[in-house]
Amino acid sequence: MKALRFHAARDLRIESVKAPQNPGPGQVRVRNRYVGICGTDLHEYASGPIFIPSSAPHPFTKSHGPQILGHEFGGTVEAIGEGVTTVAVGDRVSIQPLIMPRVGDYYAERGLFHLSDQIAVTGLSWQWGGMAEEAILHEYNVAKVPESLTDQEAALVEPTAVAVYACDRGGIRAGASVLVTGAGPIGLLTLLAARAAGATTLFVSDLNDARLKLAQAAVPGVVSINPKRENVGDVVRDQTEGKVGCDVAIECVGNEHALKACVDAVRKQGVVVQTGLHPHENPLDWFSVTFKDIEVRGSWCYPTWYWPRVMNLIASGALPASRAVTNIITLDTAVKDGFEALLDPAGTNLKILIDLAA
């Protein structure tokens, strides 16, 4: 079968690989339909391997490169292994890509599977991935989608789950004011998730004016801020009750300036949520953290049981995740039209999906 595999930084290859065989006990074989290109995939392409095992196999899955990429995807069940009861052949499914021990792990035994120290991810540290025609997954990795959820939306559940969890970590409630730094795909989905949670005053900051315009079109009423021209904190304070700042600020870039803007813009006793992955240590103004009596919370992935909730949010229209999609391409053109296009600092794309049936 055809697959897009990572070999090294700037070395992705469309290759013919052996298709998966019949699934083992507790496993499912899926024909993949759509897959999204994630920021993590871009980091691997630009400067990896990062999460992809290179010097030694993954300690739990024993996976190693070359790696089929792709962890934001959905498809149709083609075969099920012994003991599988939650899905059947022909079911359309969305993939929850986290793989970890189910027993004998401190966090897994407490239902916090996403915090396992032995975690692996489909498309990064598992033999299979979404950027191929088929994949083998565990039963707990596949969730049957509602009839009203499209195939494209099934591939958007994973990044939307990241956004929903970030909003949950922030404790967003009805009437809240929220700043999101970064108007990329996760930033845009976080704005939509914040609105679905009841936030009424939304701000977004980004250095890319094209992305700010996309955010304004996708989330009507959002106040856009370009830090090159305006001070983020000043704009937020000027448009919040009492001019004190926003209730919650969510950093979706992995940039030290964006995080500092969150600390500045949030009100006293507000909450800052760190969602973007920082490539290095970030010096923060801890005096402000203390003086303002704020909370700084991390947000790592999502609880694995979020899938039904997130699918229903999307299917109901409460969280229109498809607004983040700006292009659909084929696997053959994925490097040029997908990875390279998304790495362009002046680019106009947000979420790009690969149509595996094209």
C-alpha positions as CSV (number, residue, x, y, z in Angstrom):
1,M,0.0,0.0,0.0
2,K,1.0,3.6,-0.4
3,A,2.3,5.5,2.6
4,L,4.1,8.7,3.5
5,R,7.1,7.9,5.8
6,F,9.5,10.0,7.8
7,H,13.1,9.1,7.3
8,A,14.9,12.2,8.6
9,A,14.4,15.9,8.8
10,R,13.3,17.2,5.4
11,D,13.2,13.6,4.1
12,L,9.6,12.4,3.7
13,R,9.0,9.7,1.1
14,I,5.9,8.3,-0.6
15,E,6.7,4.6,-0.5
16,S,5.0,1.3,-1.1
17,V,4.9,-0.7,2.1
18,K,3.3,-4.0,3.1
19,A,-0.3,-3.6,4.0
20,P,-1.4,-4.6,7.5
21,Q,-2.6,-8.2,7.9
22,N,-5.6,-9.4,9.9
23,P,-5.8,-7.7,13.3
24,G,-4.8,-9.5,16.4
25,P,-7.0,-9.9,19.5
26,G,-8.4,-6.6,20.7
27,Q,-7.3,-4.9,17.5
28,V,-9.0,-3.3,14.5
29,R,-7.9,-2.7,10.9
30,V,-9.1,0.6,9.4
31,R,-9.1,1.9,5.9
32,N,-8.1,5.5,6.4
33,R,-10.1,8.3,4.7
34,Y,-8.9,11.7,5.7
35,V,-5.8,12.7,7.8
36,G,-4.7,16.1,9.0
37,I,-1.2,17.5,9.1
38,C,-0.5,18.5,12.7
39,G,2.0,21.0,14.1
40,T,3.8,18.0,15.6
41,D,4.2,16.5,12.1
42,L,5.6,19.8,10.9
43,H,8.2,19.9,13.7
44,E,9.3,16.3,12.9
45,Y,9.6,17.2,9.2
46,A,11.5,20.5,9.9
47,S,13.9,19.3,12.6
48,G,13.1,15.7,13.7
49,P,13.3,13.1,14.9
50,I,11.7,14.5,18.0
51,F,9.0,12.1,19.2
52,I,9.8,9.5,16.5
53,P,12.2,6.8,18.0
54,S,15.5,6.9,16.2
55,S,18.4,5.6,18.3
56,A,16.3,2.8,19.9
57,P,12.8,1.3,19.5
58,H,10.0,2.8,21.6
59,P,10.1,1.1,25.0
60,F,6.4,0.1,25.0
61,T,5.4,-0.3,21.3
62,K,8.9,-1.3,20.0
63,S,8.3,1.0,17.0
64,H,11.1,2.7,15.2
65,G,11.7,4.6,12.0
66,P,11.1,4.9,9.1
67,Q,7.7,6.1,10.5
68,I,4.3,6.4,8.7
69,L,3.1,9.8,9.9
70,G,-0.4,11.0,10.8
71,H,-2.3,10.9,14.1
72,E,-5.4,13.1,13.2
73,F,-7.5,10.7,11.1
74,G,-10.6,8.7,10.6
75,G,-11.8,5.9,8.4
76,T,-13.9,2.7,8.0
77,V,-13.4,-0.5,9.9
78,E,-12.3,-3.3,7.6
79,A,-11.7,-6.1,10.0
80,I,-11.8,-6.8,13.8
81,G,-9.8,-9.1,16.0
82,E,-11.0,-11.5,18.6
83,G,-12.8,-9.9,21.5
84,V,-13.6,-6.6,19.8
85,T,-17.2,-5.5,20.7
86,T,-17.4,-1.7,20.4
87,V,-17.1,-1.5,16.6
88,A,-18.0,-3.7,13.6
89,V,-16.9,-4.1,10.0
90,G,-18.2,-1.2,8.0
91,D,-18.4,1.3,10.9
92,R,-17.0,4.8,10.3
93,V,-14.6,5.7,13.1
94,S,-12.4,8.5,14.4
95,I,-9.0,7.7,15.8
96,Q,-7.9,8.5,19.3
97,P,-4.1,8.0,18.7
98,L,-2.6,7.6,22.2
99,I,-1.3,4.2,23.0
100,M,0.0,3.1,26.4
101,P,-0.1,0.3,29.0
102,R,-3.6,-0.3,30.3
103,V,-2.4,-2.0,33.6
104,G,0.8,-1.8,35.6
105,D,1.1,1.9,35.0
106,Y,0.4,4.4,37.8
107,Y,-1.5,6.9,35.7
108,A,-3.3,4.4,33.5
109,E,-4.7,2.6,36.5
110,R,-6.2,5.9,37.6
111,G,-7.8,6.5,34.2
112,L,-5.2,9.2,33.3
113,F,-4.0,7.3,30.3
114,H,-2.7,10.4,28.5
115,L,-0.2,11.0,31.4
116,S,1.5,7.6,31.1
117,D,5.3,7.7,31.1
118,Q,5.3,5.0,28.5
119,I,2.9,6.8,26.1
120,A,3.2,6.2,22.4
121,V,1.3,7.9,19.5
122,T,-0.1,6.5,16.3
123,G,1.8,8.1,13.5
124,L,4.8,8.9,15.7
125,S,5.8,5.9,17.7
126,W,3.5,3.1,16.5
127,Q,4.1,0.9,13.4
128,W,1.1,2.5,11.6
129,G,-0.2,6.0,11.0
130,G,-2.9,8.0,9.2
131,M,-0.8,8.9,6.2
132,A,-1.3,5.5,4.6
133,E,-4.2,3.6,3.0
134,E,-4.7,1.4,6.1
135,A,-3.7,1.1,9.8
136,I,-3.9,-1.4,12.6
137,L,-5.1,0.0,15.9
138,H,-6.2,-1.1,19.3
139,E,-10.0,-1.2,20.0
140,Y,-9.6,1.6,22.5
141,N,-8.1,3.8,19.7
142,V,-11.2,3.7,17.5
143,A,-14.6,5.4,18.2
144,K,-17.7,5.0,16.1
145,V,-18.8,8.3,14.8
146,P,-22.3,9.7,14.8
147,E,-24.2,9.6,11.5
148,S,-24.2,13.4,11.4
149,L,-20.4,13.6,11.6
150,T,-18.7,13.8,8.2
151,D,-15.6,11.9,7.2
152,Q,-13.6,15.1,7.2
153,E,-14.9,16.0,10.6
154,A,-13.8,12.6,11.9
155,A,-10.2,13.6,11.1
156,L,-10.7,16.8,13.1
157,V,-11.8,15.2,16.4
158,E,-8.2,14.8,17.6
159,P,-7.1,18.5,17.3
160,T,-10.5,19.6,18.6
161,A,-10.0,17.4,21.7
162,V,-6.7,19.3,22.4
163,A,-8.7,22.6,22.2
164,V,-11.6,21.4,24.4
165,Y,-9.2,20.1,27.0
166,A,-7.3,23.5,27.0
167,C,-10.6,25.2,27.7
168,D,-11.5,22.8,30.4
169,R,-8.1,23.3,32.0
170,G,-8.9,27.1,32.0
171,G,-12.2,26.5,33.7
172,I,-14.0,28.6,31.0
173,R,-17.7,29.2,31.9
174,A,-20.6,31.2,30.5
175,G,-19.8,34.9,30.1
176,A,-16.0,34.5,30.4
177,S,-13.5,36.6,28.6
178,V,-10.7,34.6,26.9
179,L,-7.4,35.5,25.1
180,V,-5.9,32.9,22.7
181,T,-2.4,33.6,21.6
182,G,-1.7,32.0,18.2
183,A,-4.2,31.9,15.3
184,G,-3.1,28.6,13.9
185,P,-5.3,25.5,13.8
186,I,-5.2,24.8,17.5
187,G,-5.7,28.4,18.3
188,L,-8.7,28.7,16.0
189,L,-10.2,25.5,17.4
190,T,-9.6,26.8,20.9
191,L,-11.5,30.0,20.1
192,L,-14.4,27.9,18.8
193,A,-14.2,25.6,21.9
194,A,-14.2,28.6,24.2
195,R,-17.3,30.0,22.6
196,A,-19.0,26.6,22.8
197,A,-18.1,26.6,26.5
198,G,-19.9,30.0,26.9
199,A,-17.2,32.6,26.5
200,T,-18.6,35.8,25.2
201,T,-15.6,38.1,24.8
202,L,-12.8,36.6,22.7
203,F,-9.4,37.9,21.8
204,V,-6.8,36.3,19.5
205,S,-3.2,37.5,18.8
206,D,-0.9,36.5,16.0
207,L,1.9,38.0,13.9
208,N,0.3,36.7,10.7
209,D,-2.4,39.1,9.4
210,A,-3.7,36.5,7.0
211,R,-4.4,34.1,9.9
212,L,-6.0,36.8,12.0
213,K,-8.4,37.5,9.1
214,L,-9.2,33.7,8.9
215,A,-9.9,33.8,12.6
216,Q,-12.3,36.7,12.3
217,A,-14.2,35.0,9.5
218,A,-14.4,31.7,11.4
219,V,-15.2,33.2,14.8
220,P,-17.4,36.3,14.3
221,G,-16.8,39.0,16.9
222,V,-13.3,37.9,17.9
223,V,-11.0,40.8,18.6
224,S,-7.8,40.3,16.6
225,I,-4.4,41.7,17.8
226,N,-1.1,41.8,15.9
227,P,1.7,42.2,18.6
228,K,3.9,43.9,16.0
229,R,1.5,46.9,16.1
230,E,-0.4,46.7,19.4
231,N,0.4,45.7,23.0
232,V,-1.7,42.5,23.6
233,G,-2.3,43.3,27.3
234,D,-3.4,46.9,26.7
235,V,-5.9,45.8,24.1
236,V,-7.4,43.1,26.3
237,R,-7.6,45.3,29.3
238,D,-9.3,48.1,27.3
239,Q,-12.1,45.8,26.3
240,T,-12.8,43.8,29.4
241,E,-15.0,44.6,32.4
242,G,-13.3,47.0,34.8
243,K,-10.4,47.2,32.4
244,V,-8.7,44.5,34.5
245,G,-7.9,41.9,31.9
246,C,-9.3,38.6,30.7
247,D,-10.5,35.7,32.9
248,V,-8.5,33.1,31.0
249,A,-5.5,33.3,28.6
250,I,-4.5,30.2,26.5
251,E,-1.1,30.0,24.9
252,C,-1.3,28.0,21.7
253,V,2.0,28.8,20.0
254,G,4.9,27.5,22.2
255,N,6.5,31.0,22.1
256,E,7.9,32.8,25.1
257,H,6.6,36.2,24.0
258,A,3.1,34.7,23.6
259,L,3.2,33.2,27.1
260,K,4.4,36.5,28.6
261,A,1.5,38.3,26.8
262,C,-0.9,35.8,28.5
263,V,0.5,36.6,31.9
264,D,0.3,40.3,31.2
265,A,-3.3,40.2,29.8
266,V,-5.0,38.0,32.3
267,R,-6.7,39.6,35.3
268,K,-5.7,39.1,38.9
269,Q,-6.7,35.6,40.0
270,G,-7.1,34.6,36.4
271,V,-5.9,31.4,34.7
272,V,-3.1,31.0,32.1
273,V,-3.2,27.7,30.2
274,Q,0.0,26.5,28.4
275,T,-1.0,24.4,25.4
276,G,1.7,25.0,22.8
277,L,5.0,23.0,23.2
278,H,8.0,25.2,24.0
279,P,11.2,24.1,22.3
280,H,13.4,25.3,25.2
281,E,13.2,26.8,28.7
282,N,11.1,30.0,29.0
283,P,12.0,32.7,31.5
284,L,8.7,34.0,32.9
285,D,8.0,37.0,35.1
286,W,7.2,35.1,38.2
287,F,6.8,38.3,40.2
288,S,3.7,39.0,38.1
289,V,2.4,35.5,38.6
290,T,2.7,35.9,42.4
291,F,1.6,39.6,42.5
292,K,-1.5,38.9,40.4
293,D,-2.3,35.7,42.3
294,I,-2.8,33.9,39.0
295,E,-2.7,30.2,38.1
296,V,-0.5,28.8,35.3
297,R,-1.6,25.4,34.2
298,G,-0.3,22.9,31.7
299,S,-2.5,21.2,29.1
300,W,-1.1,17.9,27.7
301,C,-3.1,16.3,24.9
302,Y,-6.6,15.2,26.4
303,P,-8.2,12.5,28.4
304,T,-8.7,9.6,26.1
305,W,-12.4,9.4,27.0
306,Y,-13.1,12.8,25.4
307,W,-14.0,11.3,22.0
308,P,-17.8,10.9,22.3
309,R,-18.1,14.4,23.9
310,V,-16.0,16.1,21.2
311,M,-17.7,14.2,18.3
312,N,-21.1,15.4,19.6
313,L,-19.9,19.0,20.0
314,I,-18.8,18.9,16.3
315,A,-21.8,17.0,15.0
316,S,-24.3,19.2,16.8
317,G,-22.8,22.4,15.2
318,A,-21.9,23.8,18.7
319,L,-18.2,23.6,17.7
320,P,-17.9,23.9,13.9
321,A,-14.4,22.5,13.6
322,S,-14.4,22.3,9.8
323,R,-14.0,26.1,9.8
324,A,-10.3,25.5,10.5
325,V,-9.8,23.6,7.2
326,T,-8.3,25.7,4.4
327,N,-7.2,23.1,1.9
328,I,-7.6,19.4,1.0
329,I,-4.8,17.7,-0.9
330,T,-3.7,14.3,-2.0
331,L,-1.0,12.0,-0.5
332,D,1.1,12.4,-3.6
333,T,1.4,16.1,-3.2
334,A,1.5,16.2,0.6
335,V,5.1,17.4,1.0
336,K,4.8,20.3,-1.4
337,D,1.2,21.3,-1.0
338,G,1.0,20.4,2.7
339,F,4.2,20.4,4.8
340,E,6.0,23.1,2.8
341,A,2.9,25.3,2.5
342,L,2.2,25.1,6.3
343,L,5.9,26.0,7.1
344,D,5.7,29.2,5.0
345,P,5.7,32.0,7.6
346,A,3.6,34.2,5.3
347,G,1.2,31.3,4.4
348,T,-2.5,31.5,4.3
349,N,-3.4,28.0,5.3
350,L,-4.5,26.7,8.7
351,K,-5.6,23.0,8.8
352,I,-4.8,21.0,5.7
353,L,-6.4,17.6,5.2
354,I,-5.1,14.8,3.0
355,D,-7.8,12.9,1.1
356,L,-6.5,9.3,1.1
357,A,-9.2,8.2,-1.4
358,A,-8.1,10.8,-4.1
